[in-house]
Amino acid sequence: MTAAPDAAPVPPGRAEVRAAVVTASDRAASGERPDATGPALVARLAGAGYTCDAAIVVADGQESVADGIRRALDAGARLVLTTGGTGVGPRDRTPEATQTVIDREVPGLAELLRREGAASTPMAALSRGIVGVVDGPGAVIANLPGSTRGATEGLETLLPLLPHVLDQLTGGDH
């Protein structure tokens, strides 16, 4: 996969890293409205040199989101970004779903996402999103906000750190 014209050159080996996006949205899952955030994340991941298929759209809720994450991992994703379901609404259960899949949390990355997000909106403090790793396949799962702006800004925050995290998960040197 080639990088977008405005993207930095893709480091060797990055194109082999499969990424996936899981959009948690009752309205998008029912067809009531199109998913705008998932495709924006997929496009940015491709521009950064990751291999990424179309976003997986699931309804809000713990079981549906956990199933979407597991499907992405089963398809070989080493990076899974979720978008939506991180707030305090009754059906916002993305962090709980993620907890059932990960082996370990990486709280510093979740804190970084909230801190950087707060530079754009104070609403970032309401995010309950987590970041964690799955040891077996050596995968990172990060919960991003449902808004397109919040999610893409969150991805920009994570992009410089992801190669090192993914390398560490497969035994890379510190």
C-alpha positions as a Markdown table, in Angstrom:
| # | Residue | x | y | z |
|---|---|---|---|---|
| 1 | Met | 0.0 | 0.0 | 0.0 |
| 2 | Thr | 1.4 | 3.4 | -0.9 |
| 3 | Ala | 1.3 | 6.3 | 1.5 |
| 4 | Ala | -0.9 | 9.3 | 0.8 |
| 5 | Pro | 0.9 | 12.2 | -1.0 |
| 6 | Asp | 1.0 | 14.3 | 2.2 |
| 7 | Ala | 2.1 | 11.5 | 4.5 |
| 8 | Ala | 5.7 | 10.9 | 5.6 |
| 9 | Pro | 7.5 | 8.0 | 3.9 |
| 10 | Val | 6.4 | 4.6 | 5.2 |
| 11 | Pro | 9.1 | 2.8 | 7.3 |
| 12 | Pro | 10.0 | -0.6 | 5.9 |
| 13 | Gly | 7.7 | -3.3 | 7.2 |
| 14 | Arg | 4.8 | -1.0 | 8.3 |
| 15 | Ala | 2.6 | -2.0 | 5.3 |
| 16 | Glu | 2.6 | -5.5 | 6.6 |
| 17 | Val | 0.9 | -4.4 | 9.8 |
| 18 | Arg | -2.8 | -5.0 | 9.6 |
| 19 | Ala | -5.0 | -2.5 | 11.3 |
| 20 | Ala | -8.8 | -2.5 | 11.9 |
| 21 | Val | -11.4 | 0.0 | 12.9 |
| 22 | Val | -14.5 | -0.9 | 14.8 |
| 23 | Thr | -17.3 | 1.7 | 14.9 |
| 24 | Ala | -19.7 | 1.4 | 17.8 |
| 25 | Ser | -22.9 | 3.2 | 16.9 |
| 26 | Asp | -26.5 | 2.1 | 17.1 |
| 27 | Arg | -27.5 | 4.6 | 14.4 |
| 28 | Ala | -24.8 | 3.6 | 12.0 |
| 29 | Ala | -25.4 | -0.1 | 12.6 |
| 30 | Ser | -29.1 | 0.3 | 11.9 |
| 31 | Gly | -28.5 | 2.3 | 8.7 |
| 32 | Glu | -30.1 | 5.4 | 10.2 |
| 33 | Arg | -27.0 | 7.4 | 9.4 |
| 34 | Pro | -23.7 | 6.7 | 7.6 |
| 35 | Asp | -20.5 | 6.0 | 9.5 |
| 36 | Ala | -18.3 | 9.0 | 8.9 |
| 37 | Thr | -15.6 | 8.4 | 11.6 |
| 38 | Gly | -14.7 | 4.8 | 10.7 |
| 39 | Pro | -13.8 | 5.6 | 7.1 |
| 40 | Ala | -11.8 | 8.7 | 8.2 |
| 41 | Leu | -9.7 | 6.5 | 10.5 |
| 42 | Val | -9.3 | 3.8 | 7.8 |
| 43 | Ala | -8.1 | 6.5 | 5.3 |
| 44 | Arg | -5.6 | 8.0 | 7.8 |
| 45 | Leu | -4.3 | 4.5 | 8.7 |
| 46 | Ala | -3.8 | 3.7 | 5.0 |
| 47 | Gly | -2.0 | 7.1 | 4.6 |
| 48 | Ala | 0.3 | 6.2 | 7.5 |
| 49 | Gly | 1.2 | 2.9 | 5.8 |
| 50 | Tyr | -1.0 | 0.4 | 7.6 |
| 51 | Thr | -3.1 | -2.2 | 5.8 |
| 52 | Cys | -6.7 | -1.6 | 6.8 |
| 53 | Asp | -10.0 | -2.9 | 5.4 |
| 54 | Ala | -13.3 | -1.0 | 5.7 |
| 55 | Ala | -14.5 | -0.2 | 9.2 |
| 56 | Ile | -16.5 | -2.9 | 11.0 |
| 57 | Val | -19.8 | -1.2 | 12.2 |
| 58 | Val | -21.5 | -2.7 | 15.3 |
| 59 | Ala | -24.3 | -1.6 | 17.6 |
| 60 | Asp | -23.3 | 0.0 | 20.9 |
| 61 | Gly | -23.1 | -2.4 | 23.8 |
| 62 | Gln | -20.5 | -4.6 | 25.4 |
| 63 | Glu | -21.1 | -7.9 | 23.6 |
| 64 | Ser | -21.4 | -6.4 | 20.1 |
| 65 | Val | -18.3 | -4.3 | 20.5 |
| 66 | Ala | -16.3 | -7.2 | 22.0 |
| 67 | Asp | -17.4 | -9.3 | 19.1 |
| 68 | Gly | -16.2 | -6.7 | 16.6 |
| 69 | Ile | -12.8 | -6.4 | 18.2 |
| 70 | Arg | -12.4 | -10.2 | 18.3 |
| 71 | Arg | -13.4 | -10.4 | 14.6 |
| 72 | Ala | -10.7 | -7.9 | 13.8 |
| 73 | Leu | -8.1 | -9.8 | 15.8 |
| 74 | Asp | -9.2 | -13.1 | 14.2 |
| 75 | Ala | -8.6 | -11.5 | 10.8 |
| 76 | Gly | -5.0 | -10.7 | 11.7 |
| 77 | Ala | -5.2 | -7.1 | 13.0 |
| 78 | Arg | -2.3 | -6.0 | 15.2 |
| 79 | Leu | -3.9 | -2.6 | 15.8 |
| 80 | Val | -7.6 | -2.2 | 16.5 |
| 81 | Leu | -9.1 | 1.2 | 16.9 |
| 82 | Thr | -12.6 | 1.5 | 18.2 |
| 83 | Thr | -14.6 | 4.7 | 17.7 |
| 84 | Gly | -17.7 | 5.5 | 19.8 |
| 85 | Gly | -19.1 | 4.2 | 23.0 |
| 86 | Thr | -16.6 | 5.8 | 25.3 |
| 87 | Gly | -18.9 | 8.3 | 27.0 |
| 88 | Val | -21.3 | 8.0 | 29.9 |
| 89 | Gly | -24.5 | 7.2 | 27.9 |
| 90 | Pro | -26.5 | 4.2 | 28.9 |
| 91 | Arg | -25.2 | 2.1 | 26.0 |
| 92 | Asp | -21.6 | 3.4 | 26.0 |
| 93 | Arg | -19.8 | 0.1 | 26.8 |
| 94 | Thr | -16.8 | 0.1 | 24.6 |
| 95 | Pro | -14.3 | 0.3 | 27.5 |
| 96 | Glu | -16.0 | -2.6 | 29.2 |
| 97 | Ala | -16.0 | -4.6 | 25.9 |
| 98 | Thr | -12.3 | -3.9 | 25.4 |
| 99 | Gln | -11.5 | -5.1 | 29.0 |
| 100 | Thr | -12.9 | -8.5 | 28.1 |
| 101 | Val | -10.4 | -8.8 | 25.2 |
| 102 | Ile | -7.1 | -7.3 | 26.3 |
| 103 | Asp | -4.5 | -8.9 | 28.5 |
| 104 | Arg | -3.1 | -5.7 | 29.9 |
| 105 | Glu | -4.0 | -2.0 | 30.0 |
| 106 | Val | -1.6 | 0.7 | 28.9 |
| 107 | Pro | -3.0 | 3.6 | 31.0 |
| 108 | Gly | -0.5 | 6.1 | 30.0 |
| 109 | Leu | -1.7 | 6.1 | 26.4 |
| 110 | Ala | -5.3 | 6.5 | 27.5 |
| 111 | Glu | -4.3 | 9.4 | 29.7 |
| 112 | Leu | -2.3 | 10.9 | 26.8 |
| 113 | Leu | -5.4 | 10.7 | 24.6 |
| 114 | Arg | -7.5 | 12.5 | 27.1 |
| 115 | Arg | -4.9 | 15.2 | 27.8 |
| 116 | Glu | -4.3 | 15.9 | 24.1 |
| 117 | Gly | -8.0 | 15.8 | 23.4 |
| 118 | Ala | -8.6 | 18.4 | 26.1 |
| 119 | Ala | -6.6 | 20.8 | 24.1 |
| 120 | Ser | -9.4 | 20.8 | 21.5 |
| 121 | Thr | -12.5 | 20.3 | 23.8 |
| 122 | Pro | -13.1 | 20.0 | 27.5 |
| 123 | Met | -15.5 | 17.1 | 26.7 |
| 124 | Ala | -12.4 | 14.9 | 26.2 |
| 125 | Ala | -12.3 | 14.6 | 30.0 |
| 126 | Leu | -15.6 | 12.6 | 29.8 |
| 127 | Ser | -14.0 | 9.8 | 27.7 |
| 128 | Arg | -13.7 | 6.5 | 29.6 |
| 129 | Gly | -11.7 | 5.1 | 26.7 |
| 130 | Ile | -8.9 | 2.7 | 27.5 |
| 131 | Val | -5.8 | 1.4 | 25.6 |
| 132 | Gly | -4.6 | -2.2 | 26.1 |
| 133 | Val | -2.6 | -5.0 | 24.5 |
| 134 | Val | -3.3 | -8.6 | 23.6 |
| 135 | Asp | -0.3 | -10.7 | 24.1 |
| 136 | Gly | -1.0 | -13.7 | 21.8 |
| 137 | Pro | -1.0 | -11.9 | 18.5 |
| 138 | Gly | 0.9 | -8.9 | 19.9 |
| 139 | Ala | -2.0 | -6.4 | 19.2 |
| 140 | Val | -2.9 | -2.9 | 20.5 |
| 141 | Ile | -6.5 | -1.9 | 21.1 |
| 142 | Ala | -7.3 | 1.8 | 21.6 |
| 143 | Asn | -10.7 | 3.3 | 22.3 |
| 144 | Leu | -11.2 | 6.6 | 20.5 |
| 145 | Pro | -14.1 | 9.0 | 20.7 |
| 146 | Gly | -17.1 | 8.8 | 18.3 |
| 147 | Ser | -16.7 | 12.2 | 16.8 |
| 148 | Thr | -14.7 | 12.3 | 13.6 |
| 149 | Arg | -12.5 | 15.2 | 14.9 |
| 150 | Gly | -11.9 | 13.6 | 18.3 |
| 151 | Ala | -11.1 | 10.2 | 16.8 |
| 152 | Thr | -8.7 | 11.5 | 14.1 |
| 153 | Glu | -6.9 | 13.7 | 16.6 |
| 154 | Gly | -6.6 | 10.7 | 18.9 |
| 155 | Leu | -5.1 | 8.7 | 16.1 |
| 156 | Glu | -2.6 | 11.4 | 15.3 |
| 157 | Thr | -1.6 | 11.3 | 19.0 |
| 158 | Leu | -1.0 | 7.6 | 18.8 |
| 159 | Leu | 0.7 | 7.2 | 15.4 |
| 160 | Pro | 4.2 | 8.2 | 16.5 |
| 161 | Leu | 4.1 | 5.7 | 19.4 |
| 162 | Leu | 2.5 | 2.7 | 17.6 |
| 163 | Pro | 5.6 | 1.3 | 15.9 |
| 164 | His | 7.5 | 1.1 | 19.2 |
| 165 | Val | 4.6 | -0.5 | 21.0 |
| 166 | Leu | 4.0 | -3.1 | 18.3 |
| 167 | Asp | 7.7 | -3.9 | 18.2 |
| 168 | Gln | 7.8 | -4.3 | 22.0 |
| 169 | Leu | 4.8 | -6.8 | 21.8 |
| 170 | Thr | 6.8 | -9.1 | 19.6 |
| 171 | Gly | 10.0 | -9.0 | 21.7 |
| 172 | Gly | 11.7 | -5.9 | 20.3 |
| 173 | Asp | 14.5 | -4.2 | 22.2 |
| 174 | His | 13.7 | -1.4 | 24.6 |
